[in-house]
């Protein structure tokens, strides 16, 4: 068998903010319904793809990130009971639609309703039977079998580069890795930095708000080896704008001048097709870059596969049930002009798109090999929820791609840990600051609409750290338990999701409500901790008890908090 031209790393980032106990699916358009939809439309179908591919003696070799906040929710008994109720509700809604369409003589839509009914019924059967109501365990089983690699992340998907104090970054990663180990039984080697947001080490870092004094800050990569993490992911421009620091040959680091990128063209400097070691740790932490051309085949709103007219239209829903019965038709037509969805029309289109994707990967790797003589690695990272939730046919696309490439001798399907092991980086780069958000910077998460959130967050950080050093939590059990609640609320308000939904106008009121709620609970917990520590009240007042019980009732995530994470 000939040596492959290069490798493909498919990376799926599974994440949802903490929504349990914050909006029941029957009454709120936000909240728990997000989680149930993702479980039914993405996570269970993705498991089906992994089972299907592996059962046909092919290896999926997908790298999957399941954020700690997502794992905590999927493992919660409230989710498990609520998901069963949600699936039964969807089955009933499909049955109601079917009767309505049959009464109107609409056989095509009635058939679709019957398909929905069967789909949700199969989800329910699999969840309660094959999965034993344990979605994380199913992913862990695939990792144990060598089918996939699993990543960790920051606990609540905090936007790490903008956090004010390094203790916050350490705590987010410590809580995240602990949750990953608890739910998946693994010690991950890779980490998904939320929003692919990175900040290098800098001696004159300026806080985003409130303060104008320059501060010395470590690069994000400096925190990773402490938790056994050796690679992460960034967007393309962080590679194309990077500066050369050195080479690593046979374990030996050799510094170079930055101009080397202009004349040593066959080493692949600044190419997204090779991972690099990041400057702070020359042989400890590597970064992978998203390949823009390959990724845009799926992501692009102009040329991306999900925009094809045959596929299911996400935005047009049937009144009452919320189920979808129309196809995209054309991206330029109004929702009212969308034509009925015909699943049978998607099969040929899916194969065309899967084949095109595989050929695109091969063409990129072939060109790179011809230009440099080197083994390239295409990294194609996507939000997992794109496949199935936003793009109904997405899981079938993944299945076809995996089957096609698993039998192609020219492309090596590998996970990112395997890519590092088989083809270790030989370059060390200094990466600039950035994210995979619009404009490649931090502007999606901090702007005129969200700046106030960061002011609240910075003040919360300062107050929490001051009280950690001032209050006797090591000696007073009650003070410790109350501060642990405050730490949980602090991590929840740090989630990048709240400023994102405000900026994107996806759920502005919900994002502001949730952020404000966690900020209020955080302050309340610290007020009670100070009161108890001062001995002002030997016992909690009725109001204080209710305040703490409310936190315990609604915010059940990360039940084991270690205050040393922030020390």
N, C-alpha and C positions, 0 to 999 in steps of 0.2 A: 504493500500500500504506500503511495507517495506521501511525502510529508505535506501537511496542510499549508495553505498559503498564509493562514492566520487563524485567529480565534474570534468568537462572538460571545460576549457576556450580556445576556438579557437580565436586566435588573428591574424588579418590580417593588415599588415602595408602597406598602400598605399602611395607611394612617387615617384615623379619624380622631377629632378632639373628644374630650370626656363629655358624654351626653347622657349617660345613665342617670335617672332620677331628675332629669332636667328637660322635661317636655315629653309627655306620653304620645305615642304614635297616633292615638285615636283623636287627639285634640290639638296637637301642635304641628305646624308644617316643618318645624325644625326639631332638634333634640334627638330622642331615641330613634326616630324613624330613619335618620341618616345611617345609624349603625345596623338596623335590621335590613334596610335596603342593600347596604354593602355586603352583608353576610349572605343574603339570598342571591344577589346578582353578580357578586365578584368572588368572595372567598370560597363558597361552596363550588361554584363552577370552576374556579382555578384548581381546587383539589381534584375535581373530576378530570381536568386536563392532565394533571400529574399522574393520576392513577391510570388513565387511558394510555398515555405515552409509555409509561414504565411497564405496563402489562403487555405491551407489544414489543418487548425486548429493546426498547429505545430508552435512552437516558435523557430526561428533560434538561438537567444541568442549568437550572434557573437560579439566580440569586434573588432571594426574597427578603425584604425588610418588613418586619411586623413591629411597629413602634410599641414601646412599653405601655403607653396609655391605651393603645388598641388591645394589646394582650390582656391587660387588666380587665378591660370591659368584656372581652370574649370569654374570659374565665369566670366571670361573675354570675352567681346563681340568678340574679335579677335579669341579666341578659338572657340566660338560657330559658327561663320561664316566659319572658316577654317575647322572645323570638318565636317560640312555639305559638303563642297567641297571635303574633303578627302574621305568621304563615297561614294559620287557620282563617284569619280575617281576609287575607289575599285570596284564598281559595273561595271563600264565600262571595267576595267581590267579583271574581271571574265568573262564578256560577250565575250571579245576578245579571252580569253583562250578557252572558250567553243567552239567558232567557229573554232579555230585552231585544237582542239582535234577531233571535229566532222569531219573535213576535213581529218584528218589522220586516221580516223576509230578507235580512242581510246575512246570507250564508257565509260570506267571506269573513266578516267580523265575528260571527258566531264561532267559526272554526278557530280563529285566533284566541278568542276567549277560552275555548276548550283547551288550547295549547297552554295558556297561562295556568289554567286550573291544574293540568297535569304537571307542569313545571314546578309549581309551588308544592304540590302533593309529593313529588319526588324529593324536593328539598326537605320537607318535613320528615319523610321516611328515612332519608339518609342521616339527618341531624339526630334523630332519636334512635336510629338503629346503628348503622355502620360507624358513625362518629361518636356515639355515646354522649352526645351533647358537648363534646370537647373539641372545638375547632383548633386551638393551639396544639393539642396533642397530635392531631392528624398531620399538621405541618412538621412537627418534631419527628414523627415517624418517617416522613420522606427524607428529612435531613439525616436521620440515623441510617437510612438505607443508601445514602450517598446520592440521592436523586437531586437534591437542592442544597444550597448553602443559605443560612439564615443570618440576618444582620440585626444588630441592636441600634438604638438611637437614644437621644436625650429623652428623659422621662416623659415630659408633657409636650415634646416638640417645641421647646423654647428656641427663640431666635438667638443663638449663642453669641454672635459677634457684637451685638448691641447691649448685652447684659453688662451692668456697671462693674461688678466685682467678680474676680476669678473664682471665688468660693461658690458662686451661683452655677458656673459652668461645671465645676467639679461635682457639685451636688446633683445636677441634672443628669450627668453621665453615670454617677454612682448609683442613683436610684434606677436609671434606665437599664444598666447592665444587670443589676440585682433582679429586676423584674423579668428580664429576658431569661436569666438562668432559672428562675423559679418556674416560669410557664413552659419553657422549651427544653429545659434540662441540658443546655449547652453553654459553653463559654465562647461567645462569638469572637471572631477575629476582625470582622468588618463592622463599620458603623455608618449609618446614614445620618449625616449632619442635616438637621432640619432645614428645608428649603435649599439644600446644598450651599448653605451660607458659611463662608470662611473668612477669617481675619488672620493675617500674619502677625508675627511678633513685631512690636513697635515700641519705641522709647517715648514717643510723644503722642499717644492716643488721646483724642479728645472725646469726652462723653457726648452722647447724642443730644442730651437736653440737660438743663439745670446748671451744670458745672462747666467752667471754662479752663480749668487747670489741666495741663497735659499730664498724662500718667503712663507709666511703663506697663505694657501688657504682653503676656505670652501669646504666641500663636495658638490657634485652636488645636493644632496637632500635638502641642506639648502636653496636653492632658490625656491623650489616648493611650500611650504605653502603660500608664498606671493601671489601666483596666484590661490590659491584654489585647488592645485593639491596634491593628497595624495597617488599616487602609480605610479610605473614605472616598467620597465622590464630589466632583465639582463640575461647574458648567464650562463650556469650551473656552470662553474668553480668558479664563484664569490660566489656561495653558498657553494660549497664543500671545498673552501679554506677560508671561513669566520671564524671569531672568535666570540665566545659567549660573549655577553655583559650583558644580563639580561633576566628576564622573566616579563611578564605582566599578572597579574591575577586580574580580577575584577577592572581593571583600575589602579592597583598599580604596580609600577616598582620595581623589586627586582634585584640588581646586582648579578652576578654569576662569578665564575672563569671559564676560558676557558676550563679547564679540564672536565667540566661537560658534554661536548659533548661525552666523552668516556664512561661514566657510566650511564647517563640518556638517555638510548637508545630509550625508548618508547615516548619521547617528540618530536622526529623527527628533532633533531638538524642537520643542514647542508643538509636537504633533499630538493630537488627541488619540492616536493609535497606539500609544505606549504609556503605561503608568510611569510615574516618576517618584523618587523619594523627595520628601518635602524638607526644606533646608534646615529646620531646627533639629531634625533627627535624621542624619544622612543615611542611615541604614535601618531605621526603625519603623517609620511611617510612610506609606505610599499613598498617592492620590491617583484616581482614575478620572478621566474627563469624558463627558458625554460627547458622542460623535454627532455633530450637527446634521450632516446630510442624511445619515441613516435614520436618526431619530425623527427628523421632520417628515419622513414618509408616513409616520403615524400621527405626529403631533400637529402638523401644520393645518390651519383652518382653510388653507387654499388648495393644497395638494394632498393633504392627509387622507388615508384610506377611509376613516370613519365618516367622511363627508359624502361618500358615494350615494347616489340617489336611491339605490335599492335597499339601503340599510334603514333600520327603524329610527324614526324621528323621536328624539328624546323629549323635546319641549312641548309637543302636543299630547295632551292627556284627555282621556274620556271623563266627562263630568261625573262626579260621585266616586267612581272606583279609582280614578287616577291611572288606570292602565293605558297602554299606548297601542294604537291600532293603525297608525299611518307611517308611511315611509318618508325619507328625507325629500325624495322627488327631485328637488333642486334647491340649493342653498339660498337662491335668490328669491324664491317665492314665499308668500305669506303663509303662516301656519294654516289659515283657513283653506289654502289651495293645495295642501298636501294630499297625496293620493293614498289609497289603501295599501297597507303593508302586505307583501306576498313573500313569506319566508323562502319559498322554493326558488325565488329569483336571486337569492343571496349566495347560493352554493357556488356557482361558477365564479361570481365576483370575489368571494373569499379565496378561492384557489388562485385566481389571478393575482390578488394582492399578496398572498403568502409567497407565491413564486417570485413576484417582483421584489419583495423584501429580501428574500434569500439571494437573488441575483444581484441586488444592490450591495449587500454585504460582501459577496464574493468579488464584485468589481472593485470595491474600495480596497479590499485586502490585496487583490492582484496588483493594482496600480502601485500601492505602497511597497509591495515586495519588489516590483520591477524597478522602482526608483531608488530603493535603499538596500535591497537584499536582506531585509530584516523581517521578522515575524511580527505582524501587527495584531492588535487586539481592539476590535470594535466594541465599545461599551454603549448599550442602548438602554437607558433608564427611563422608566415611565411610572406615573402614579398607577398603582394596581387597580384602583377603582375605575380607571378608564375602560378596562376590559370587563365588560358585562354590565356595569351600571350605566356609564355614559355611552358606551358603544356596545350595544346588545350582542353583536356578533363577535366581539373581541376575543372571548375565550376560544371560539372555534378558529379564529385567525392564529392565535398562539399555538393551538394544537397542530395546525397545518404547518406552521413555520418549524416547529420542533421536529415533526416527522420528516420534513424535507431535509433539514440540515443535519439531523442525526445520522442520515445515510449518505451524506456528502463528504467525500474524502478530502475535499479542498478546504473545508471550514471545520474548525475544532470548536464544538460547543463546550464551554467550560464555565464554571463559577468563578467569581473574582478571587477567592482564596487559591483556587487551582491555577489561575492565570499568574498570580504572583509566584507560586511555587515553581511552575514550569518555565516561566520566562521572567526572572527577576529584573527589576529596573536596573539600568546601568547609568542613569542620569539623576542628578540632584538639582532641583529648581527652587527658586524663590517665587512663590505664588503671590499675586496681588489679592486685594480684598474683593469680594463679590458674592453673588448668589445665582440661582437659576431663574429668578424672577424677572419681570419686565425690566428692560434696560440693564440687566445683569448686575444691579447694585441693591441697596437696601430700601429703595424708595417705595416698594409695595408695602413694606411693613412699618416704615416711619415716614410720615408726610403730614401735611397740614390737618388731615382728618384724624390722625392717630397719635400725634405728638403728645397729647395730654395723657395717653395711656402710658407712655414711657416715663413721663414725669411721675405718675402714680407708682409705677414699677420701681423706679430708682429710689424713691422715698421709702418704699416698702423694704427694699434690699437693705438700706441703711439702718432702718429701725430694727429689722430682724437680727442683723449682725451685732448691733450694739447690745441688744438684750441677751443674745447668746453668750456674750462675754460678761454681762452684768448680773444675770439672774442665776440662782443656785440650782440649776436643773440637774446637776450630777448628784446632789444631795437630797433634793426634794422631788419625789416621784410625781406628785401632782403637777408641779411646775413643768417637769419634763413632758408629761403627757399633753399638756396644753400647748407647749411650744411645738411639739410634733404636729399637732393640728395646724398651727400657724405655718409650719414648713410645708405641709401639704397644700394649703390654700395659696401659699406663695408660688409653688410650682404650677398650680393650676392657672393662676392669673398670668404666668409667664408664657403660656401657650401662644405660639405664633398664629394660631387660627383666629384669635379674636381681632387683631388688627387687620388680618387678611380679609375676613368677611366684611369688615367695615369698608376697607378700601375698594374691594371688588363689588360692593353693593349686593352681595349674595344673601346676606342675612344681617343687615346693619343693626336692627333693634336687638336681635338675639345676641350678637357679638358684644354690644355695649352692655346689655343686661348681664351676661355671664361674667364679663370682665369686672364690672362693678360689684357683682355679688361676691366674687372671690376676694376682691380687695376689701370689701366690708367685713367679711368673715375673718379675714386675716387680721385686720385691726382689732376686731372684737376679741379674738383669741389672745392677742398680745396684751390687750387691756386686762383681761382676766388673769393672765400669767403674772403681770406686774402686781395686781391686787393681791393675789395669793402669796407671791414672794415677799411682799411687804408686810404680810400678816394683818392686812387691813380687815380681812374677814376670815375667821377660822374655817368657815364652810362657805361653799358656793351659794350665792343667792338664787332664788327661783329663776330670775331672769338669766343669770349666768348659766345655770344648768340647761335651760331651754336653748340658749345660744349654742352651747357645745353639743347638745343632743341633735340640734338641727344640722350641724356640720357632719356629725357621725351618720346621720340618716341619709343625707344627700351626697356627700363626698366620700364614698367608700373606697376610693382608689388608693393604692399603695398603703395597705394597712400597717406595714412595718416601716416606720420612718426612723432613720438614725441621724441624730443631730450632729454627729461627728462628720457627716458628709459636708457640712458647711464650715468646718473648723480648719 
